[in-house]
Amino acid sequence: MSDFLARYWQREVLCVREAIADFASPVTPSRLFALARDPRVESRLVSAFAGRWKLRPGPIPKAALPPLRRPGWTLLVQGVDLHDAAVWSLAARFRFLPAACFDDVMISFASDGGGVGPHVDQYDFFLLQAQGRRRWRVATDFDPQPLAGVPLRLLAKFRHEHEWVLEPGDLLYLPPGVAHEGVALGQSITISIGFRVPARQEILEAWYDYQTHSAPRIGYLAERARSPRTSPARLPSTLVQSALRELRRAQPGRSDLRRALLEHLSEPKPAVVFARRRAAADRARFAAAARRRGLLLDMRTRMLYDGAHIAINGEIQPQLRREARNLLHRLADRQQLPAGAFDGIGAASARVLLSLFHEWYRSGWLHLAAK
């Protein structure tokens, strides 16, 4: 892992043969087709029949899927890790990278010759071949001119520099800004594990959103006219100075920026809705079961930390004693706590944590581990 991070991460393309030996696809085509029918799941159907590109957003009813033997179409399903435990476990293999940058797991089924055309993505992703074969062509030096008149952002003059045919278990890593094209050689399932670094605009919006709800400043800017205006349409310099003073006051300090980033980057996917448990066990019974069985984060939960600051699903948590924080860090890193995890901390910290976990349990953010 260290060699990969030092030499390839966000730098160079890397193909790893048999990255996962004897790999078997965690999902079947029928499972993907069922997910694509679900309105809560983001999906797309892409086809290029007779050379004409078409894009249909989901949900995709079964009747809309072309015959499996018809060449030239692809079904893409986003966020499969939020809905399938086996895919969620597969994504956990990539937790040697920052969870704050993890986006989702997209899985595509393609008929023979299917693909989404040559294009460029601005994020890191790992392409793991799950079933069948797929040919990948990539280029780092390319003409960015887009193909006109199609519903996808495709490159008009793509010329590849490297080519690989992936078999099940093979892995191809692509950093941001690399042009690529994948074409199925027969029916194929490919898993894409994606990571995104927030864009500058996204960070600015997160900071100002945090400012708005955490430290609102009541009142208005000052504009004190000293003399009658002979040019009333001119923007007053005093108003500009007042606005500049307010914006300088809003510059982030390190601690506030950490909290803003934790809130923003731990927000679940937009389509995620947690169902609150109406008949949840009372606190005492839950605490006993949690000690005996352990806890497991819900597949859709995002939990991050930075020192004393801990966020789960977009909410900053109250600061706790060091031993309690260490247990929360462990839960965030490993996504679960085993039975007996509370034995090594003081009674007061255990009570506070179990009370907090009970509320998360009632909110659907975590679950009791299986018996």
C-alpha positions in Angstrom: 0.0 0.0 0.0 2.8 2.4 0.9 4.4 1.9 -2.5 1.1 2.5 -4.3 0.5 5.7 -2.4 4.1 7.0 -3.0 4.3 6.2 -6.7 0.8 6.0 -8.2 -2.0 7.6 -6.1 -3.2 10.7 -8.0 -0.2 10.4 -10.3 -0.1 7.4 -12.6 -2.2 4.6 -14.0 -1.6 1.2 -12.5 -2.9 -2.2 -13.6 -2.6 -5.1 -11.1 -3.3 -8.6 -12.4 -5.1 -10.9 -9.9 -5.3 -8.1 -7.4 -7.9 -10.3 -5.7 -7.2 -14.0 -6.3 -10.2 -16.2 -7.2 -12.5 -13.2 -7.1 -16.2 -13.9 -7.6 -18.6 -11.1 -8.3 -20.5 -10.0 -5.2 -23.6 -9.2 -7.3 -25.3 -10.9 -10.2 -26.8 -9.2 -13.3 -30.3 -9.8 -11.9 -29.4 -8.1 -8.6 -28.2 -5.1 -10.5 -31.3 -5.0 -12.6 -33.4 -5.1 -9.5 -31.5 -2.2 -7.9 -31.9 -0.2 -11.1 -35.7 -0.5 -10.8 -35.6 1.0 -7.3 -36.4 4.8 -7.3 -34.1 5.3 -4.3 -31.1 4.0 -6.3 -29.3 6.2 -8.9 -28.9 4.4 -12.2 -28.4 5.0 -15.9 -28.9 3.0 -19.1 -26.4 3.9 -21.9 -26.7 2.5 -25.4 -25.0 3.0 -28.7 -27.2 1.1 -31.1 -26.4 1.8 -34.8 -23.8 4.4 -33.7 -26.4 6.6 -31.9 -25.6 7.3 -28.2 -28.6 7.4 -25.9 -28.8 8.0 -22.1 -31.8 7.0 -20.0 -31.8 8.0 -16.3 -33.2 5.6 -13.7 -35.2 4.1 -12.4 -35.0 1.6 -15.2 -38.0 -0.8 -15.4 -37.3 -4.4 -16.5 -39.2 -3.8 -19.8 -36.8 -1.0 -20.7 -33.7 -3.2 -20.6 -32.5 -4.4 -24.0 -32.1 -8.1 -24.5 -29.0 -9.5 -22.9 -27.7 -10.8 -26.2 -28.1 -7.4 -28.0 -24.6 -5.8 -28.2 -23.8 -2.2 -27.3 -25.6 -1.3 -24.0 -24.5 -0.7 -20.4 -26.4 -0.4 -17.2 -24.7 1.6 -14.5 -25.8 1.5 -10.8 -24.4 4.0 -8.3 -24.0 3.6 -4.6 -24.3 -0.2 -4.6 -22.3 -0.2 -1.3 -25.3 1.5 0.4 -27.6 -1.4 -0.5 -25.6 -4.6 -0.6 -23.6 -6.0 2.4 -21.1 -7.9 0.2 -20.3 -4.8 -1.8 -20.0 -2.7 1.4 -17.5 -5.3 2.7 -15.6 -5.1 -0.6 -15.3 -1.3 -0.3 -13.8 -1.8 3.2 -10.7 -3.3 1.5 -9.9 0.3 0.3 -10.0 1.9 3.7 -6.2 2.3 3.5 -7.3 5.6 1.8 -9.1 8.5 3.6 -12.7 7.7 4.3 -13.4 11.5 3.9 -12.6 11.1 0.2 -14.6 7.9 -0.4 -17.5 8.5 -2.8 -19.2 5.3 -3.6 -19.1 2.0 -5.4 -20.6 2.0 -8.9 -21.2 -1.3 -10.7 -21.9 -1.7 -14.4 -23.3 -4.5 -16.4 -22.5 -4.4 -20.1 -23.5 -6.6 -23.0 -20.9 -7.4 -25.6 -19.4 -4.2 -27.0 -21.1 -2.1 -24.3 -19.5 0.9 -22.8 -20.0 4.6 -22.2 -17.5 5.9 -24.7 -14.2 7.7 -24.3 -14.3 10.4 -21.5 -12.5 12.0 -18.6 -13.3 11.9 -14.9 -12.0 14.3 -12.3 -11.7 11.8 -9.4 -9.7 8.7 -8.5 -11.2 5.3 -9.0 -10.3 1.6 -9.1 -11.8 -0.6 -11.8 -12.2 -4.1 -10.5 -13.3 -6.7 -13.1 -16.0 -8.9 -11.5 -17.4 -11.0 -14.3 -16.4 -11.5 -17.9 -13.8 -9.4 -19.6 -13.5 -5.7 -20.5 -10.9 -3.9 -22.6 -9.7 -0.6 -21.2 -7.8 2.0 -23.3 -6.3 5.1 -21.6 -4.5 8.3 -22.6 -2.8 11.0 -20.5 -2.1 13.2 -23.5 -5.3 13.8 -25.5 -7.4 16.3 -27.3 -10.1 17.5 -24.9 -12.5 18.5 -27.7 -16.0 17.1 -26.9 -18.1 15.1 -29.3 -21.1 17.3 -30.3 -24.7 16.2 -30.4 -24.6 13.4 -27.8 -26.1 13.2 -24.3 -22.8 12.2 -22.8 -19.5 14.2 -22.4 -17.4 12.1 -24.8 -14.1 12.9 -26.5 -14.3 13.5 -30.2 -10.8 12.4 -31.1 -9.7 9.8 -28.5 -6.4 8.0 -29.3 -5.2 5.6 -26.6 -1.7 5.2 -25.4 -2.1 2.0 -23.3 -4.5 -0.9 -23.4 -5.4 -3.7 -21.0 -8.0 -6.5 -21.1 -9.1 -7.2 -17.5 -10.2 -10.6 -16.3 -12.1 -11.3 -13.0 -9.9 -10.2 -10.1 -7.8 -7.8 -12.2 -7.7 -4.1 -11.0 -7.0 -0.9 -12.9 -6.4 2.3 -11.1 -7.0 5.6 -12.8 -6.1 9.0 -11.3 -8.0 12.2 -12.1 -7.8 13.7 -15.6 -6.9 10.5 -17.5 -9.0 9.8 -20.6 -10.3 6.3 -20.8 -12.7 4.0 -22.6 -14.0 0.6 -21.5 -15.6 -1.9 -23.9 -17.1 -5.2 -22.8 -15.8 -8.3 -24.5 -18.9 -10.4 -24.0 -21.2 -9.9 -21.1 -19.3 -8.1 -18.3 -19.6 -6.8 -14.8 -17.2 -4.1 -13.6 -16.9 -2.6 -10.2 -15.7 1.0 -9.8 -14.6 2.2 -6.3 -14.5 6.0 -6.5 -12.7 8.6 -4.4 -13.2 12.4 -4.7 -11.2 15.3 -3.3 -13.6 18.2 -2.7 -13.6 21.0 -5.2 -12.7 24.5 -4.1 -16.2 25.7 -4.7 -17.6 22.9 -2.6 -15.3 23.8 0.3 -16.3 27.4 0.2 -19.9 26.5 0.2 -19.4 24.1 3.1 -17.6 26.9 5.1 -20.2 29.5 4.5 -23.0 27.0 5.3 -21.2 26.2 8.6 -20.9 29.9 9.3 -24.6 30.4 8.7 -25.9 27.8 11.1 -23.1 27.9 13.8 -22.2 31.5 14.3 -24.8 33.8 12.6 -24.1 37.5 12.9 -27.3 39.5 13.3 -27.5 42.9 11.7 -26.7 44.8 8.5 -23.7 46.3 6.9 -23.0 49.9 7.6 -23.3 52.7 5.0 -23.1 56.1 6.6 -23.6 58.8 4.0 -21.6 62.0 4.9 -23.0 64.2 2.2 -25.7 64.2 -0.4 -25.1 61.8 -3.4 -24.7 63.6 -6.7 -24.1 60.1 -8.4 -26.6 57.9 -6.6 -26.0 54.9 -8.8 -22.3 54.6 -7.8 -21.6 51.8 -5.4 -20.7 53.5 -2.0 -17.0 52.9 -1.0 -18.1 52.8 2.6 -20.4 49.9 1.8 -17.5 48.1 0.1 -15.3 48.6 3.2 -18.0 47.4 5.5 -18.6 44.3 3.5 -14.8 43.6 3.4 -14.6 43.9 7.2 -17.4 41.4 7.6 -15.8 38.9 5.2 -12.4 39.2 6.9 -14.1 38.4 10.2 -15.6 35.3 8.5 -12.2 33.8 7.6 -11.9 30.3 9.1 -9.8 29.4 12.0 -8.3 25.9 12.0 -10.7 24.5 14.6 -13.8 25.8 12.9 -12.7 24.7 9.5 -12.1 21.2 10.8 -15.6 21.1 12.2 -17.0 22.5 8.9 -15.2 19.8 6.9 -16.3 17.0 9.2 -19.9 18.1 9.0 -19.8 18.4 5.2 -17.8 15.3 4.4 -19.7 13.0 6.7 -23.1 14.0 5.1 -24.7 10.8 3.7 -25.6 10.6 0.0 -28.5 12.9 -0.9 -30.9 9.9 -1.5 -30.2 8.3 1.9 -33.1 8.4 4.4 -32.7 6.7 7.7 -35.9 5.2 9.2 -36.2 5.8 12.9 -36.9 2.7 15.0 -40.2 3.1 16.7 -40.0 -0.1 18.7 -36.4 0.2 19.7 -35.2 -1.6 22.9 -35.0 0.7 26.0 -31.6 2.0 27.0 -30.8 -0.6 29.6 -31.7 -3.6 27.3 -29.8 -2.0 24.4 -26.7 -1.4 26.6 -26.7 -5.0 27.7 -27.0 -6.3 24.2 -24.3 -3.9 22.9 -21.9 -5.1 25.5 -22.7 -8.7 24.8 -22.9 -8.6 20.9 -21.0 -5.5 19.7 -22.1 -2.8 17.3 -22.0 -2.3 13.5 -22.4 1.0 11.6 -25.1 1.0 9.1 -23.8 0.7 5.5 -25.1 4.2 4.7 -23.6 5.9 7.7 -20.6 8.1 7.3 -18.4 8.7 10.4 -15.3 10.9 10.5 -13.1 12.4 13.2 -10.2 14.8 13.7 -8.8 14.7 17.2 -11.5 15.7 19.7 -14.0 16.5 16.9 -16.2 13.6 15.8 -19.0 13.8 13.2 -21.5 11.2 12.1 -24.0 11.7 9.2 -23.3 15.5 9.1 -23.6 16.1 12.8 -20.8 17.1 15.2 -20.9 15.2 18.4 -20.3 16.5 21.9 -16.7 16.3 23.1 -16.0 13.4 25.4 -13.2 12.0 27.6 -10.2 10.7 25.8 -11.0 7.0 26.5 -14.5 7.5 25.1 -13.1 9.4 22.0 -10.7 6.5 21.4 -13.6 4.1 21.2 -15.4 6.3 18.8 -12.3 6.6 16.6 -12.1 2.8 16.6 -15.8 2.6 15.5 -15.2 5.1 12.8 -12.1 3.4 11.5 -13.3 -0.2 11.6 -17.0 0.5 11.2 -17.8 -1.9 14.1 -17.1 -2.6 17.7 -16.7 -6.1 18.9 -18.3 -7.6 22.0 -16.4 -6.6 25.1 -15.2 -3.3 23.6 -16.5 -1.4 26.6 -14.7 -3.5 29.2 -11.5 -1.4 29.0 -13.1 2.0 29.8 -14.4 3.6 32.9 -18.0 3.2 34.0 -18.9 6.9 33.5 -17.5 6.9 29.9 -19.3 3.7 29.1 -22.6 5.1 30.3 -22.2 8.2 28.1 -21.2 6.2 25.1 -24.0 3.7 25.4 -26.5 6.5 25.8 -25.1 8.1 22.6 -25.1 4.7 20.8 -28.7 4.1 21.8 -29.8 7.3 20.2 -27.8 6.4 17.0 -29.4 3.0 17.1 -32.9 4.5 17.4 -32.0 6.8 14.4 -30.9 3.8 12.3 -27.3 4.9 12.1 -25.9 1.7 13.7 -27.1 -1.8 14.6 -26.5 -4.5 17.1 -24.1 -7.1 15.7 -25.6 -10.5 14.9 -25.8 -13.0 17.7 
